[in-house]
Amino acid sequence: MPSTPTVTVHIVTYNSEEDIEACLDAVLRQTYVIEKIVVIDNASTDGTANHLQEYMKRMDNSQLEFVQNRVNTGFAPAHNQAIRMTQSDYVLVLNPDVELGVDYVERLIGQMEHEPEIGCATGLLLLKSSPETVDSTGLAMNAIWRAFDRGAGEPARQWRDSGEVFGVSGAAAMYRRAMIEDVSIKGEFFDEDFFAYKEDVDVAWRAGLLGWKAYYCADAIATHERGWKKGNRSSQPIFVRKYSYINRYKMIYKNLSGNCWLKALPKLMAYEVASHGYMLLREPRVLGAWRDFRRQWPKLREKRREIREKIALKQ
């Protein structure tokens, strides 16, 4: 008899004291057996670490493994850290402000086992504050390489059809280990130069280039608090706006090739002129992120080259 695929759940916390217990409770209620739950705390200052240690003592569950980082390494490096700690067939990358429906893991694994070409999958993520409203049904990419959460803000009843998508949101993403190993660059699944924000889009783009499919399963339900995206842009910390802005250009540089960009040039130029005009007038400090791009450019160039080599080997 074939063995049952193993699954580990990886959660990165940062000042997540209010959310983490409900998140873990939902993971422990899953109908699918979870081999291990790895929680990496990125130097929280709000009591998250103490709360987690107390929770683990109370639960006395051998599935739980907690690592406390001394500094905030970022979302991407911390999840890579967790990936290196496990060998499971599947990895569920999970935000601490997400609560899974009891059969979330079971439904995703069932679909992925049925279709081996699916490298990643997600379910119907709903806003915790408005459970009939969509948070994400996967990722979409438009013609000028801007990524969006599909269906965000729309009624959930409009998104009952499962199917292939461009990619999956890192809030509650199931990744096949074989895909993780196949698409990793310089030993990194999530690009650690991204620190945080759009690293899931970058992975989705790269995985698609290398022949992997992404899938949205409408019957797998979860709710998402959607932490930092509350409020308007001015309420977001400057480092959030910088990473969110510059990481788009990093992934374009790494993943875009050929002359397909020429078709999009008029729309692209119009968008870039408008967005940079806005930045110059309203958020000039965000443009300082280009210094990081220049500093990281040699590494980005090497990663671009390795992606091109991987694609060539697939052809």
Backbone torsions as a table, in degrees:
resi	resn	phi	psi	omega
1	MET	NA	137.7	177.4
2	PRO	-66.0	146.4	-180.0
3	SER	-75.5	153.6	177.4
4	THR	-74.2	129.7	179.8
5	PRO	-58.7	139.9	179.7
6	THR	-91.5	148.2	-178.2
7	VAL	-133.7	132.9	169.1
8	THR	-117.9	149.7	179.5
9	VAL	-111.2	128.8	-177.4
10	HIS	-117.2	124.0	-178.5
11	ILE	-126.1	130.0	174.6
12	VAL	-109.2	123.9	-178.9
13	THR	-108.2	148.2	169.9
14	TYR	-152.9	107.7	-175.7
15	ASN	52.2	52.5	-173.9
16	SER	-112.3	23.6	-173.8
17	GLU	-56.5	-37.0	-175.9
18	GLU	-71.9	-24.4	-171.5
19	ASP	-108.0	-26.9	-164.3
20	ILE	-64.4	-35.8	-177.2
21	GLU	-65.5	-45.3	178.7
22	ALA	-63.4	-37.1	178.0
23	CYS	-61.9	-48.6	-178.7
24	LEU	-67.2	-39.4	177.7
25	ASP	-56.8	-42.3	-179.3
26	ALA	-67.1	-37.2	177.5
27	VAL	-65.0	-42.7	-178.2
28	LEU	-69.5	-17.3	178.2
29	ARG	-88.4	-1.4	-175.0
30	GLN	-58.7	142.7	177.5
31	THR	-74.3	-18.4	176.6
32	TYR	-95.3	137.6	-178.1
33	VAL	-69.0	125.8	177.5
34	ILE	-97.6	124.1	-177.6
35	GLU	-68.8	-43.4	-177.6
36	LYS	-156.7	147.6	173.4
37	ILE	-118.2	114.3	-179.2
38	VAL	-103.5	122.0	176.7
39	VAL	-113.8	120.0	177.1
40	ILE	-107.7	117.9	176.8
41	ASP	-96.9	126.1	-176.3
42	ASN	-94.2	62.4	174.0
43	ALA	59.3	49.1	176.9
44	SER	-61.6	151.8	179.9
45	THR	-117.3	5.2	-173.5
46	ASP	-106.9	8.1	-178.8
47	GLY	97.7	6.7	-179.9
48	THR	-57.0	-45.6	-176.0
49	ALA	-61.8	-46.2	178.6
50	ASN	-62.8	-40.6	179.0
51	HIS	-61.8	-42.7	179.4
52	LEU	-65.6	-41.9	179.6
53	GLN	-63.9	-40.2	176.8
54	GLU	-66.1	-40.2	179.3
55	TYR	-62.0	-44.1	-179.1
56	MET	-64.9	-38.6	176.7
57	LYS	-64.3	-41.9	-178.5
58	ARG	-66.8	-40.9	-177.1
59	MET	-79.3	-31.0	-178.7
60	ASP	47.6	53.9	-173.8
61	ASN	-115.5	122.9	-177.4
62	SER	-70.2	-12.5	178.1
63	GLN	-69.6	-27.1	-171.7
64	LEU	-85.2	129.9	174.3
65	GLU	-131.0	127.5	-174.5
66	PHE	-118.9	130.6	176.7
67	VAL	-124.3	129.5	-179.8
68	GLN	-108.3	108.1	177.2
69	ASN	-75.8	144.2	-178.7
70	ARG	-79.1	-21.7	176.9
71	VAL	-132.9	160.8	177.2
72	ASN	-79.7	100.2	-177.1
73	THR	-79.0	-15.8	-177.0
74	GLY	105.2	159.4	-178.4
75	PHE	-61.3	-49.7	-175.8
76	ALA	-64.1	-51.5	179.2
77	PRO	-61.9	-37.7	-178.6
78	ALA	-67.6	-37.7	177.4
79	HIS	-70.7	-35.7	173.3
80	ASN	-62.3	-37.8	176.7
81	GLN	-58.5	-45.5	179.6
82	ALA	-66.8	-39.8	179.4
83	ILE	-60.2	-40.1	179.5
84	ARG	-69.4	-18.5	-179.6
85	MET	-84.3	-10.0	-174.3
86	THR	-127.9	164.0	177.8
87	GLN	-131.6	17.8	-175.1
88	SER	-63.0	158.9	177.9
89	ASP	-66.7	-31.6	-179.5
90	TYR	-133.6	149.8	177.6
91	VAL	-126.6	124.5	172.8
92	LEU	-99.5	110.9	174.7
93	VAL	-84.8	122.6	-169.8
94	LEU	-134.4	132.5	173.5
95	ASN	-77.1	147.2	-178.6
96	PRO	-69.8	-13.2	178.2
97	ASP	-99.9	21.7	176.5
98	VAL	-109.4	138.3	172.4
99	GLU	-118.2	121.2	-177.2
100	LEU	-84.0	143.4	165.6
101	GLY	-65.2	156.1	-170.0
102	VAL	-61.1	-26.7	-177.2
103	ASP	-109.6	18.8	-177.3
104	TYR	-57.0	-52.6	-177.9
105	VAL	-64.8	-44.7	-178.1
106	GLU	-58.5	-43.0	-178.5
107	ARG	-68.2	-40.9	180.0
108	LEU	-67.9	-44.5	179.7
109	ILE	-63.0	-40.2	178.3
110	GLY	-58.0	-43.7	-179.9
111	GLN	-69.0	-42.0	-177.1
112	MET	-70.5	-34.5	175.8
113	GLU	-68.8	-29.9	179.1
114	HIS	-74.1	-29.6	-177.4
115	GLU	-129.5	93.2	-175.4
116	PRO	-61.8	-18.7	179.6
117	GLU	-77.9	-10.3	176.1
118	ILE	-77.4	117.7	-179.0
119	GLY	-95.2	-22.6	179.5
120	CYS	-151.1	153.2	-177.1
121	ALA	-150.0	156.6	176.8
122	THR	-145.2	166.6	177.5
123	GLY	-109.0	-163.8	177.7
124	LEU	-85.1	106.3	178.7
125	LEU	-92.5	125.0	-178.2
126	LEU	-111.1	153.4	176.5
127	LEU	-71.9	127.4	-178.9
128	LYS	-61.5	-34.1	-178.9
129	SER	-77.8	-14.3	-179.1
130	SER	-150.1	79.3	-168.1
131	PRO	-63.7	-7.4	174.6
132	GLU	-96.8	4.4	-176.8
133	THR	-112.9	136.9	-177.3
134	VAL	-73.9	136.2	167.2
135	ASP	-95.2	-47.8	178.1
136	SER	-162.2	141.9	169.6
137	THR	-121.9	31.6	-175.5
138	GLY	112.8	-177.5	-177.5
139	LEU	-107.8	145.9	173.8
140	ALA	-126.3	150.7	178.9
141	MET	-125.4	129.0	-179.6
142	ASN	-90.9	-173.9	-171.4
143	ALA	-70.7	-16.0	178.6
144	ILE	-112.4	24.7	170.8
145	TRP	62.5	41.3	168.3
146	ARG	-105.9	132.6	-176.8
147	ALA	-101.2	148.0	-178.5
148	PHE	-139.2	154.4	167.9
149	ASP	-79.2	119.2	-178.9
150	ARG	-61.1	132.7	172.9
151	GLY	77.2	1.5	-175.3
152	ALA	-54.7	126.2	178.6
153	GLY	86.5	-4.8	-177.6
154	GLU	-95.1	160.3	178.7
155	PRO	-62.6	137.4	-177.4
156	ALA	-61.9	-29.2	-177.2
157	ARG	-63.6	-17.8	-179.8
158	GLN	-84.2	-3.3	-173.3
159	TRP	-126.1	48.3	-177.8
160	ARG	-94.8	1.6	-179.8
161	ASP	-101.3	121.3	177.1
162	SER	-77.1	160.2	176.4
163	GLY	165.3	-179.9	-178.1
164	GLU	-71.0	143.1	179.1
165	VAL	-134.0	170.3	177.4
166	PHE	-64.3	-43.3	-178.3
167	GLY	-167.4	-175.3	-177.0
168	VAL	-126.4	145.6	178.3
169	SER	-68.7	137.0	179.0
170	GLY	-69.7	-0.4	178.4
171	ALA	-67.7	-34.2	-178.7
172	ALA	-156.7	68.8	-171.3
173	ALA	-109.6	127.4	174.3
174	MET	-95.3	123.2	-180.0
175	TYR	-117.0	136.8	175.0
176	ARG	-77.7	133.5	-178.7
177	ARG	-58.3	-38.8	179.8
178	ALA	-60.1	-37.0	177.8
179	MET	-71.6	-40.8	178.2
180	ILE	-54.1	-48.0	-178.1
181	GLU	-68.5	-35.3	-176.5
182	ASP	-71.0	-38.8	-171.9
183	VAL	-99.3	-3.8	180.0
184	SER	-63.4	140.9	-179.1
185	ILE	-121.8	128.8	-176.7
186	LYS	55.1	33.9	180.0
187	GLY	76.1	8.2	-177.7
188	GLU	-115.0	126.6	172.8
189	PHE	-76.7	-62.2	170.0
190	PHE	-83.9	134.7	-178.9
191	ASP	-68.1	115.5	-174.8
192	GLU	-72.9	-14.7	173.2
193	ASP	-72.1	-12.9	177.9
194	PHE	-79.8	-23.1	-175.4
195	PHE	62.2	-64.1	176.7
196	ALA	-162.2	159.1	176.8
197	TYR	78.6	119.5	179.4
198	LYS	73.0	4.8	175.6
199	GLU	-65.8	-29.0	177.0
200	ASP	-72.2	-34.3	176.9
201	VAL	-67.8	-42.8	178.5
202	ASP	-59.1	-45.2	177.5
203	VAL	-62.5	-43.2	-179.1
204	ALA	-61.0	-44.3	-179.5
205	TRP	-63.0	-49.4	-179.6
206	ARG	-61.4	-43.1	-179.7
207	ALA	-63.5	-40.2	177.5
208	GLY	-63.4	-40.4	177.5
209	LEU	-61.3	-29.5	-177.2
210	LEU	-97.2	13.2	169.5
211	GLY	93.0	6.1	179.1
212	TRP	-90.1	147.5	178.6
213	LYS	-102.0	153.1	173.0
214	ALA	-115.7	147.2	-172.2
215	TYR	-135.5	140.9	174.0
216	TYR	-108.2	120.9	179.1
217	CYS	-106.8	108.1	-173.8
218	ALA	-69.6	-18.8	-178.2
219	ASP	-87.4	-8.7	175.9
220	ALA	-93.9	114.0	-170.4
221	ILE	-112.2	140.9	173.4
222	ALA	-149.5	159.5	175.0
223	THR	-115.7	149.0	-173.5
224	HIS	-133.8	129.8	179.4
225	GLU	-73.3	-29.7	177.6
226	ARG	63.2	44.7	179.8
227	GLY	-23.7	-88.4	-167.0
228	TRP	-70.4	-14.6	-177.3
229	LYS	-84.3	1.3	174.9
230	LYS	-67.7	145.3	176.1
231	GLY	81.0	-175.7	-178.1
232	ASN	-91.0	177.3	-175.1
233	ARG	-59.9	-37.5	-175.9
234	SER	-64.6	-21.2	179.6
235	SER	-84.3	-9.1	-178.8
236	GLN	-85.8	139.3	178.6
237	PRO	-57.0	150.8	-176.5
238	ILE	-61.9	-35.3	-178.6
239	PHE	-66.9	-32.5	176.3
240	VAL	-63.9	-47.2	-179.0
241	ARG	-65.0	-36.4	178.9
242	LYS	-65.2	-50.1	-179.1
243	TYR	-64.9	-43.0	-179.7
244	SER	-60.9	-36.5	-179.7
245	TYR	-73.2	-55.7	-170.0
246	ILE	-76.2	-27.2	-178.0
247	ASN	-65.8	-24.6	174.4
248	ARG	-62.1	-42.9	-178.9
249	TYR	-71.5	-33.1	176.2
250	LYS	-62.5	-45.7	-176.9
251	MET	-72.5	-32.4	175.4
252	ILE	-63.0	-46.1	-179.2
253	TYR	-60.9	-41.0	-176.5
254	LYS	-74.5	-38.9	-166.2
255	ASN	-104.6	-20.7	-176.9
256	LEU	-86.5	134.7	178.4
257	SER	-143.8	170.6	179.5
258	GLY	73.6	-161.6	-177.9
259	ASN	-111.2	20.5	-179.1
260	CYS	-63.7	-22.8	-179.7
261	TRP	-67.2	-21.1	-179.1
262	LEU	-62.3	-36.0	179.7
263	LYS	-64.5	-32.2	-176.7
264	ALA	-91.7	0.2	-170.9
265	LEU	-55.4	-46.7	-179.5
266	PRO	-59.5	-47.6	179.4
267	LYS	-66.6	-39.5	-178.9
268	LEU	-62.9	-46.5	-178.9
269	MET	-64.0	-40.8	179.5
270	ALA	-61.9	-43.7	179.6
271	TYR	-66.3	-44.7	-176.7
272	GLU	-65.2	-40.7	178.8
273	VAL	-63.1	-45.0	-178.6
274	ALA	-66.4	-45.8	-176.3
275	SER	-68.8	-38.7	179.8
276	HIS	-75.1	-28.8	172.8
277	GLY	-63.4	-42.1	177.0
278	TYR	-62.5	-45.4	-178.9
279	MET	-60.4	-44.0	-179.0
280	LEU	-61.6	-37.3	-176.8
281	LEU	-83.2	-39.5	-169.7
282	ARG	-111.0	-32.2	-175.5
283	GLU	-137.9	57.4	-175.7
284	PRO	-60.9	-27.5	-179.4
285	ARG	-65.3	-26.8	179.3
286	VAL	-63.2	-35.2	-178.2
287	LEU	-66.0	-15.0	174.7
288	GLY	-63.2	-14.1	178.1
289	ALA	-63.8	-20.0	178.4
290	TRP	-64.5	-22.8	175.6
291	ARG	-63.8	-39.9	177.6
292	ASP	-66.0	-38.4	178.7
293	PHE	-60.9	-46.1	-179.8
294	ARG	-63.8	-39.7	-179.9
295	ARG	-66.0	-36.7	-176.6
296	GLN	-90.6	-3.4	-172.6
297	TRP	-56.2	-43.1	178.2
298	PRO	-57.3	-41.6	178.5
299	LYS	-68.6	-40.7	177.9
300	LEU	-61.8	-38.8	178.8
301	ARG	-62.5	-41.8	178.1
302	GLU	-65.8	-39.2	178.3
303	LYS	-66.4	-39.7	176.6
304	ARG	-60.1	-43.6	180.0
305	ARG	-62.3	-42.6	-179.1
306	GLU	-66.1	-37.1	176.8
307	ILE	-62.8	-44.8	179.6
308	ARG	-60.3	-40.4	179.8
309	GLU	-65.8	-40.7	178.5
310	LYS	-63.3	-43.1	179.5
311	ILE	-62.6	-42.9	-179.6
312	ALA	-61.1	-37.5	179.0
313	LEU	-68.5	-26.0	179.8
314	LYS	-78.9	-20.7	-174.0
315	GLN	-84.5	NA	NA
